């Protein structure tokens, strides 16, 4: 039987410090923190997806073969103009690595701004808004 994938449900981020990483995603990207499971694991919810956080060296099994902090490039979509994203990132004390720049996403042309999370993961914040 063949099947197709409908959507992405969650991603796992391996991080050096769960508390620091969770606080960053809450403060900078407005994600909602959630404790789940018997072991009170940490997740960050946004839209219909979430990021599950694993502590480096104490990853939950099964996990990626080479799980390590700072190995991800993630793109998040927002409904605000890129100039507002840049302003917010700077207000949070972050360095904008690049952007706003035109890129192509899953739905077509978009405008992206890049920064890094506490583990060094590349974070792309993009908008499909015209202009």
VMD Tcl script that builds the backbone (N, CA, C; Angstrom):
set m [mol new atoms 393]
animate dup $m
set s [atomselect $m all]
$s set {name element resname resid chain x y z} {
  {N N UNK 1 A 0.839 -1.189 0.000}
  {CA C UNK 1 A 0.000 0.000 0.000}
  {C C UNK 1 A 0.877 1.244 0.000}
  {N N UNK 2 A 0.567 2.198 -0.858}
  {CA C UNK 2 A 1.263 3.483 -0.875}
  {C C UNK 2 A 0.500 4.486 -0.020}
  {N N UNK 3 A 1.225 5.432 0.513}
  {CA C UNK 3 A 0.584 6.516 1.255}
  {C C UNK 3 A 1.346 7.797 0.983}
  {N N UNK 4 A 0.724 8.894 1.330}
  {CA C UNK 4 A 1.390 10.190 1.230}
  {C C UNK 4 A 1.380 10.854 2.598}
  {N N UNK 5 A 2.343 11.690 2.832}
  {CA C UNK 5 A 2.427 12.427 4.085}
  {C C UNK 5 A 1.521 13.646 3.981}
  {N N UNK 6 A 0.760 13.910 5.024}
  {CA C UNK 6 A -0.178 15.026 5.049}
  {C C UNK 6 A 0.456 16.305 5.571}
  {N N UNK 7 A 1.216 16.212 6.659}
  {CA C UNK 7 A 1.791 17.410 7.271}
  {C C UNK 7 A 2.869 17.007 8.262}
  {N N UNK 8 A 3.608 17.980 8.724}
  {CA C UNK 8 A 4.607 17.787 9.757}
  {C C UNK 8 A 3.938 18.025 11.107}
  {N N UNK 9 A 4.110 17.106 12.025}
  {CA C UNK 9 A 3.490 17.218 13.344}
  {C C UNK 9 A 4.424 17.887 14.355}
  {N N UNK 10 A 5.634 17.362 14.480}
  {CA C UNK 10 A 6.594 17.947 15.411}
  {C C UNK 10 A 8.023 17.657 14.962}
  {N N UNK 11 A 8.933 18.452 15.468}
  {CA C UNK 11 A 10.363 18.266 15.273}
  {C C UNK 11 A 10.995 18.142 16.649}
  {N N UNK 12 A 12.131 17.484 16.705}
  {CA C UNK 12 A 12.872 17.373 17.958}
  {C C UNK 12 A 14.147 18.201 17.848}
  {N N UNK 13 A 14.350 19.070 18.816}
  {CA C UNK 13 A 15.577 19.853 18.906}
  {C C UNK 13 A 16.399 19.336 20.078}
  {N N UNK 14 A 17.629 18.990 19.816}
  {CA C UNK 14 A 18.552 18.635 20.885}
  {C C UNK 14 A 19.221 19.927 21.318}
  {N N UNK 15 A 19.224 20.199 22.611}
  {CA C UNK 15 A 19.751 21.467 23.087}
  {C C UNK 15 A 20.692 21.269 24.275}
  {N N UNK 16 A 21.571 22.248 24.458}
  {CA C UNK 16 A 22.530 22.198 25.563}
  {C C UNK 16 A 21.850 22.476 26.899}
  {N N UNK 17 A 20.821 23.318 26.886}
  {CA C UNK 17 A 20.136 23.721 28.111}
  {C C UNK 17 A 18.656 23.917 27.788}
  {N N UNK 18 A 17.837 22.967 28.194}
  {CA C UNK 18 A 16.406 23.005 27.863}
  {C C UNK 18 A 15.752 24.288 28.352}
  {N N UNK 19 A 16.046 24.702 29.565}
  {CA C UNK 19 A 15.416 25.906 30.120}
  {C C UNK 19 A 15.763 27.142 29.279}
  {N N UNK 20 A 17.016 27.287 28.940}
  {CA C UNK 20 A 17.458 28.433 28.133}
  {C C UNK 20 A 16.803 28.416 26.759}
  {N N UNK 21 A 16.785 27.246 26.130}
  {CA C UNK 21 A 16.188 27.123 24.800}
  {C C UNK 21 A 14.687 27.394 24.844}
  {N N UNK 22 A 13.984 26.785 25.790}
  {CA C UNK 22 A 12.535 26.983 25.906}
  {C C UNK 22 A 12.208 28.453 26.139}
  {N N UNK 23 A 12.949 29.098 27.017}
  {CA C UNK 23 A 12.706 30.516 27.303}
  {C C UNK 23 A 12.925 31.372 26.062}
  {N N UNK 24 A 13.953 31.050 25.275}
  {CA C UNK 24 A 14.242 31.808 24.052}
  {C C UNK 24 A 13.076 31.695 23.075}
  {N N UNK 25 A 12.591 30.478 22.814}
  {CA C UNK 25 A 11.499 30.286 21.858}
  {C C UNK 25 A 10.203 30.919 22.357}
  {N N UNK 26 A 9.984 30.942 23.651}
  {CA C UNK 26 A 8.812 31.628 24.197}
  {C C UNK 26 A 8.938 33.140 24.007}
  {N N UNK 27 A 10.071 33.690 24.372}
  {CA C UNK 27 A 10.285 35.142 24.341}
  {C C UNK 27 A 10.392 35.677 22.919}
  {N N UNK 28 A 11.156 35.006 22.079}
  {CA C UNK 28 A 11.443 35.532 20.750}
  {C C UNK 28 A 10.361 35.161 19.735}
  {N N UNK 29 A 9.894 33.908 19.765}
  {CA C UNK 29 A 8.937 33.457 18.753}
  {C C UNK 29 A 7.520 33.259 19.288}
  {N N UNK 30 A 7.292 33.549 20.554}
  {CA C UNK 30 A 5.942 33.508 21.108}
  {C C UNK 30 A 5.350 32.112 21.236}
  {N N UNK 31 A 6.199 31.109 21.327}
  {CA C UNK 31 A 5.686 29.739 21.444}
  {C C UNK 31 A 5.210 29.468 22.864}
  {N N UNK 32 A 4.302 28.516 22.982}
  {CA C UNK 32 A 3.732 28.141 24.268}
  {C C UNK 32 A 4.430 26.899 24.791}
  {N N UNK 33 A 4.938 26.988 26.003}
  {CA C UNK 33 A 5.641 25.859 26.622}
  {C C UNK 33 A 4.638 24.863 27.182}
  {N N UNK 34 A 4.963 23.579 27.016}
  {CA C UNK 34 A 4.088 22.508 27.499}
  {C C UNK 34 A 4.942 21.393 28.089}
  {N N UNK 35 A 4.531 20.892 29.251}
  {CA C UNK 35 A 5.141 19.690 29.826}
  {C C UNK 35 A 4.229 18.532 29.452}
  {N N UNK 36 A 4.813 17.421 28.991}
  {CA C UNK 36 A 3.973 16.301 28.580}
  {C C UNK 36 A 4.618 14.971 28.965}
  {N N UNK 37 A 3.782 13.947 29.019}
  {CA C UNK 37 A 4.253 12.602 29.319}
  {C C UNK 37 A 4.567 12.396 30.786}
  {N N UNK 38 A 4.792 11.147 31.126}
  {CA C UNK 38 A 5.101 10.797 32.514}
  {C C UNK 38 A 6.406 11.419 32.985}
  {N N UNK 39 A 7.339 11.633 32.063}
  {CA C UNK 39 A 8.643 12.190 32.414}
  {C C UNK 39 A 8.661 13.710 32.365}
  {N N UNK 40 A 7.502 14.320 32.155}
  {CA C UNK 40 A 7.369 15.783 32.082}
  {C C UNK 40 A 8.372 16.373 31.092}
  {N N UNK 41 A 8.346 15.815 29.883}
  {CA C UNK 41 A 9.182 16.323 28.810}
  {C C UNK 41 A 8.743 17.742 28.443}
  {N N UNK 42 A 9.588 18.472 27.753}
  {CA C UNK 42 A 9.302 19.857 27.387}
  {C C UNK 42 A 9.035 19.962 25.893}
  {N N UNK 43 A 7.953 20.649 25.559}
  {CA C UNK 43 A 7.619 20.934 24.170}
  {C C UNK 43 A 7.273 22.410 24.049}
  {N N UNK 44 A 7.402 22.918 22.836}
  {CA C UNK 44 A 7.028 24.288 22.517}
  {C C UNK 44 A 6.007 24.230 21.401}
  {N N UNK 45 A 4.793 24.701 21.677}
  {CA C UNK 45 A 3.692 24.605 20.718}
  {C C UNK 45 A 3.507 25.914 19.966}
  {N N UNK 46 A 3.157 25.777 18.681}
  {CA C UNK 46 A 2.838 26.929 17.837}
  {C C UNK 46 A 1.960 26.411 16.715}
  {N N UNK 47 A 0.881 27.143 16.403}
  {CA C UNK 47 A -0.047 26.674 15.377}
  {C C UNK 47 A -0.469 25.245 15.676}
  {N N UNK 48 A -0.420 24.381 14.680}
  {CA C UNK 48 A -0.764 22.975 14.870}
  {C C UNK 48 A 0.455 22.076 14.982}
  {N N UNK 49 A 1.602 22.660 15.347}
  {CA C UNK 49 A 2.830 21.891 15.455}
  {C C UNK 49 A 3.495 22.133 16.806}
  {N N UNK 50 A 4.587 21.391 17.018}
  {CA C UNK 50 A 5.367 21.636 18.223}
  {C C UNK 50 A 6.812 21.208 18.021}
  {N N UNK 51 A 7.661 21.751 18.874}
  {CA C UNK 51 A 9.052 21.339 18.979}
  {C C UNK 51 A 9.194 20.587 20.294}
  {N N UNK 52 A 9.689 19.360 20.238}
  {CA C UNK 52 A 10.021 18.633 21.458}
  {C C UNK 52 A 11.494 18.881 21.733}
  {N N UNK 53 A 11.843 19.160 22.991}
  {CA C UNK 53 A 13.225 19.444 23.342}
  {C C UNK 53 A 13.861 18.240 24.022}
  {N N UNK 54 A 15.062 17.890 23.570}
  {CA C UNK 54 A 15.866 16.845 24.190}
  {C C UNK 54 A 17.118 17.482 24.763}
  {N N UNK 55 A 17.482 17.073 25.957}
  {CA C UNK 55 A 18.725 17.526 26.572}
  {C C UNK 55 A 19.888 16.758 25.954}
  {N N UNK 56 A 20.886 17.459 25.462}
  {CA C UNK 56 A 22.053 16.816 24.863}
  {C C UNK 56 A 22.696 15.857 25.856}
  {N N UNK 57 A 22.941 14.645 25.399}
  {CA C UNK 57 A 23.530 13.611 26.248}
  {C C UNK 57 A 22.505 12.797 27.011}
  {N N UNK 58 A 21.243 13.266 27.021}
  {CA C UNK 58 A 20.157 12.549 27.707}
  {C C UNK 58 A 18.922 12.497 26.810}
  {N N UNK 59 A 19.159 12.267 25.519}
  {CA C UNK 59 A 18.066 12.229 24.554}
  {C C UNK 59 A 17.128 11.058 24.840}
  {N N UNK 60 A 15.863 11.270 24.546}
  {CA C UNK 60 A 14.881 10.196 24.650}
  {C C UNK 60 A 15.027 9.293 23.428}
  {N N UNK 61 A 14.868 8.007 23.635}
  {CA C UNK 61 A 14.986 7.041 22.531}
  {C C UNK 61 A 13.618 6.782 21.935}
  {N N UNK 62 A 13.573 6.517 20.647}
  {CA C UNK 62 A 14.668 6.613 19.685}
  {C C UNK 62 A 14.961 8.066 19.352}
  {N N UNK 63 A 16.172 8.316 18.860}
  {CA C UNK 63 A 16.547 9.677 18.482}
  {C C UNK 63 A 17.443 9.637 17.252}
  {N N UNK 64 A 17.712 10.787 16.701}
  {CA C UNK 64 A 18.550 10.888 15.503}
  {C C UNK 64 A 19.925 10.274 15.768}
  {N N UNK 65 A 20.516 9.746 14.727}
  {CA C UNK 65 A 21.811 9.087 14.860}
  {C C UNK 65 A 22.905 10.044 15.321}
  {N N UNK 66 A 22.831 11.291 14.919}
  {CA C UNK 66 A 23.856 12.268 15.286}
  {C C UNK 66 A 23.226 13.492 15.941}
  {N N UNK 67 A 22.335 13.264 16.911}
  {CA C UNK 67 A 21.651 14.370 17.593}
  {C C UNK 67 A 22.667 15.257 18.305}
  {N N UNK 68 A 22.605 16.557 18.027}
  {CA C UNK 68 A 23.526 17.499 18.655}
  {C C UNK 68 A 22.942 18.902 18.600}
  {N N UNK 69 A 23.235 19.717 19.606}
  {CA C UNK 69 A 22.787 21.103 19.569}
  {C C UNK 69 A 23.387 21.842 18.374}
  {N N UNK 70 A 22.596 22.727 17.783}
  {CA C UNK 70 A 23.093 23.599 16.735}
  {C C UNK 70 A 23.184 22.981 15.358}
  {N N UNK 71 A 22.475 21.895 15.124}
  {CA C UNK 71 A 22.573 21.210 13.827}
  {C C UNK 71 A 21.355 21.415 12.932}
  {N N UNK 72 A 20.450 22.302 13.328}
  {CA C UNK 72 A 19.207 22.475 12.578}
  {C C UNK 72 A 19.149 23.805 11.842}
  {N N UNK 73 A 18.491 23.784 10.691}
  {CA C UNK 73 A 18.073 24.992 9.979}
  {C C UNK 73 A 16.551 24.909 9.932}
  {N N UNK 74 A 15.870 25.816 10.615}
  {CA C UNK 74 A 14.412 25.757 10.709}
  {C C UNK 74 A 13.801 27.031 10.138}
  {N N UNK 75 A 12.686 26.881 9.450}
  {CA C UNK 75 A 11.968 28.026 8.904}
  {C C UNK 75 A 10.574 28.078 9.520}
  {N N UNK 76 A 10.254 29.211 10.120}
  {CA C UNK 76 A 8.941 29.439 10.713}
  {C C UNK 76 A 8.239 30.534 9.922}
  {N N UNK 77 A 6.946 30.360 9.692}
  {CA C UNK 77 A 6.145 31.329 8.946}
  {C C UNK 77 A 5.391 32.222 9.916}
  {N N UNK 78 A 5.392 33.513 9.624}
  {CA C UNK 78 A 4.650 34.476 10.421}
  {C C UNK 78 A 3.725 35.278 9.508}
  {N N UNK 79 A 2.764 35.934 10.108}
  {CA C UNK 79 A 1.815 36.743 9.343}
  {C C UNK 79 A 2.077 38.223 9.531}
  {N N UNK 80 A 3.294 38.586 9.912}
  {CA C UNK 80 A 3.642 40.000 10.060}
  {C C UNK 80 A 4.736 40.355 9.054}
  {N N UNK 81 A 4.822 41.608 8.669}
  {CA C UNK 81 A 5.855 42.020 7.717}
  {C C UNK 81 A 7.270 41.792 8.263}
  {N N UNK 82 A 8.198 41.535 7.356}
  {CA C UNK 82 A 9.579 41.242 7.744}
  {C C UNK 82 A 10.225 42.378 8.524}
  {N N UNK 83 A 9.855 43.627 8.208}
  {CA C UNK 83 A 10.421 44.764 8.935}
  {C C UNK 83 A 10.060 44.689 10.422}
  {N N UNK 84 A 8.843 44.212 10.716}
  {CA C UNK 84 A 8.424 44.042 12.107}
  {C C UNK 84 A 9.213 42.923 12.781}
  {N N UNK 85 A 9.516 41.875 12.027}
  {CA C UNK 85 A 10.328 40.773 12.559}
  {C C UNK 85 A 11.718 41.299 12.922}
  {N N UNK 86 A 12.325 42.057 12.021}
  {CA C UNK 86 A 13.654 42.621 12.276}
  {C C UNK 86 A 13.620 43.485 13.531}
  {N N UNK 87 A 12.637 44.356 13.633}
  {CA C UNK 87 A 12.516 45.239 14.797}
  {C C UNK 87 A 12.389 44.422 16.083}
  {N N UNK 88 A 11.548 43.391 16.072}
  {CA C UNK 88 A 11.356 42.558 17.262}
  {C C UNK 88 A 12.649 41.833 17.644}
  {N N UNK 89 A 13.329 41.259 16.661}
  {CA C UNK 89 A 14.576 40.545 16.961}
  {C C UNK 89 A 15.599 41.482 17.593}
  {N N UNK 90 A 15.715 42.672 17.057}
  {CA C UNK 90 A 16.662 43.652 17.620}
  {C C UNK 90 A 16.249 44.071 19.020}
  {N N UNK 91 A 14.938 44.245 19.248}
  {CA C UNK 91 A 14.458 44.578 20.594}
  {C C UNK 91 A 14.767 43.459 21.586}
  {N N UNK 92 A 14.839 42.223 21.081}
  {CA C UNK 92 A 15.188 41.068 21.924}
  {C C UNK 92 A 16.698 40.938 22.108}
  {N N UNK 93 A 17.462 41.849 21.491}
  {CA C UNK 93 A 18.906 41.820 21.626}
  {C C UNK 93 A 19.602 40.828 20.714}
  {N N UNK 94 A 18.911 40.408 19.653}
  {CA C UNK 94 A 19.480 39.420 18.744}
  {C C UNK 94 A 20.111 40.074 17.522}
  {N N UNK 95 A 21.061 39.385 16.960}
  {CA C UNK 95 A 21.686 39.805 15.715}
  {C C UNK 95 A 20.898 39.230 14.552}
  {N N UNK 96 A 20.545 40.082 13.615}
  {CA C UNK 96 A 19.911 39.620 12.384}
  {C C UNK 96 A 21.050 39.221 11.456}
  {N N UNK 97 A 21.134 37.929 11.146}
  {CA C UNK 97 A 22.230 37.430 10.315}
  {C C UNK 97 A 22.059 37.794 8.854}
  {N N UNK 98 A 20.816 37.827 8.409}
  {CA C UNK 98 A 20.522 38.181 7.021}
  {C C UNK 98 A 19.052 38.540 6.921}
  {N N UNK 99 A 18.749 39.455 6.016}
  {CA C UNK 99 A 17.361 39.759 5.746}
  {C C UNK 99 A 16.963 41.158 6.148}
  {N N UNK 100 A 15.781 41.488 5.653}
  {CA C UNK 100 A 14.862 40.690 4.847}
  {C C UNK 100 A 15.418 40.412 3.445}
  {N N UNK 101 A 15.245 39.166 3.008}
  {CA C UNK 101 A 15.691 38.740 1.681}
  {C C UNK 101 A 14.602 37.880 1.034}
  {N N UNK 102 A 14.470 37.948 -0.286}
  {CA C UNK 102 A 13.488 37.103 -0.972}
  {C C UNK 102 A 13.965 35.655 -1.004}
  {N N UNK 103 A 13.048 34.743 -0.747}
  {CA C UNK 103 A 13.320 33.304 -0.772}
  {C C UNK 103 A 12.117 32.606 -1.391}
  {N N UNK 104 A 12.234 31.318 -1.586}
  {CA C UNK 104 A 11.114 30.523 -2.079}
  {C C UNK 104 A 10.803 29.443 -1.053}
  {N N UNK 105 A 9.570 29.441 -0.585}
  {CA C UNK 105 A 9.126 28.450 0.393}
  {C C UNK 105 A 8.240 27.412 -0.243}
  {N N UNK 106 A 7.626 26.603 0.582}
  {CA C UNK 106 A 6.759 25.524 0.107}
  {C C UNK 106 A 5.567 26.036 -0.693}
  {N N UNK 107 A 5.116 27.271 -0.402}
  {CA C UNK 107 A 3.962 27.838 -1.094}
  {C C UNK 107 A 4.324 28.908 -2.107}
  {N N UNK 108 A 5.628 29.109 -2.338}
  {CA C UNK 108 A 6.052 30.098 -3.318}
  {C C UNK 108 A 6.935 31.170 -2.731}
  {N N UNK 109 A 6.947 32.366 -3.368}
  {CA C UNK 109 A 7.821 33.449 -2.924}
  {C C UNK 109 A 7.487 33.918 -1.510}
  {N N UNK 110 A 8.521 34.186 -0.750}
  {CA C UNK 110 A 8.364 34.696 0.609}
  {C C UNK 110 A 9.557 35.592 0.929}
  {N N UNK 111 A 9.462 36.312 2.025}
  {CA C UNK 111 A 10.547 37.171 2.485}
  {C C UNK 111 A 11.018 36.641 3.829}
  {N N UNK 112 A 12.346 36.469 3.967}
  {CA C UNK 112 A 12.908 35.822 5.149}
  {C C UNK 112 A 13.888 36.701 5.902}
  {N N UNK 113 A 13.933 36.464 7.216}
  {CA C UNK 113 A 14.884 37.085 8.124}
  {C C UNK 113 A 15.528 35.939 8.904}
  {N N UNK 114 A 16.855 36.015 9.103}
  {CA C UNK 114 A 17.581 34.938 9.760}
  {C C UNK 114 A 18.246 35.401 11.056}
  {N N UNK 115 A 18.182 34.526 12.063}
  {CA C UNK 115 A 18.885 34.733 13.324}
  {C C UNK 115 A 19.291 33.352 13.851}
  {N N UNK 116 A 19.843 33.297 15.036}
  {CA C UNK 116 A 20.241 32.018 15.638}
  {C C UNK 116 A 19.652 31.896 17.035}
  {N N UNK 117 A 19.285 30.658 17.386}
  {CA C UNK 117 A 18.793 30.385 18.733}
  {C C UNK 117 A 19.992 30.163 19.667}
  {N N UNK 118 A 19.763 29.923 20.954}
  {CA C UNK 118 A 20.888 29.794 21.898}
  {C C UNK 118 A 21.870 28.667 21.570}
  {N N UNK 119 A 21.434 27.654 20.844}
  {CA C UNK 119 A 22.320 26.544 20.487}
  {C C UNK 119 A 23.031 26.756 19.157}
  {N N UNK 120 A 22.716 27.847 18.469}
  {CA C UNK 120 A 23.340 28.116 17.183}
  {C C UNK 120 A 22.558 27.598 15.991}
  {N N UNK 121 A 21.360 27.035 16.229}
  {CA C UNK 121 A 20.513 26.630 15.110}
  {C C UNK 121 A 20.164 27.860 14.282}
  {N N UNK 122 A 20.150 27.700 12.967}
  {CA C UNK 122 A 19.761 28.797 12.097}
  {C C UNK 122 A 18.242 28.880 12.069}
  {N N UNK 123 A 17.712 30.019 12.436}
  {CA C UNK 123 A 16.265 30.230 12.498}
  {C C UNK 123 A 15.874 31.230 11.413}
  {N N UNK 124 A 15.032 30.771 10.502}
  {CA C UNK 124 A 14.504 31.610 9.434}
  {C C UNK 124 A 13.067 31.955 9.801}
  {N N UNK 125 A 12.753 33.232 9.786}
  {CA C UNK 125 A 11.397 33.694 10.077}
  {C C UNK 125 A 10.911 34.348 8.791}
  {N N UNK 126 A 9.903 33.755 8.176}
  {CA C UNK 126 A 9.484 34.174 6.830}
  {C C UNK 126 A 8.021 34.575 6.804}
  {N N UNK 127 A 7.706 35.374 5.785}
  {CA C UNK 127 A 6.337 35.829 5.567}
  {C C UNK 127 A 6.002 35.707 4.084}
  {N N UNK 128 A 4.793 35.254 3.806}
  {CA C UNK 128 A 4.297 35.206 2.437}
  {C C UNK 128 A 3.561 36.477 2.051}
  {N N UNK 129 A 3.586 37.508 2.923}
  {CA C UNK 129 A 2.904 38.757 2.634}
  {C C UNK 129 A 3.525 39.432 1.424}
  {N N UNK 130 A 2.707 39.987 0.573}
  {CA C UNK 130 A 3.208 40.715 -0.599}
  {C C UNK 130 A 3.872 42.007 -0.147}
  {N N UNK 131 A 4.922 42.378 -0.857}
  {CA C UNK 131 A 5.594 43.633 -0.528}
  {C C UNK 131 A 6.577 43.410 0.524}
}
mol reanalyze $m
mol bondsrecalc $m
mol representation Tube
mol addrep $m
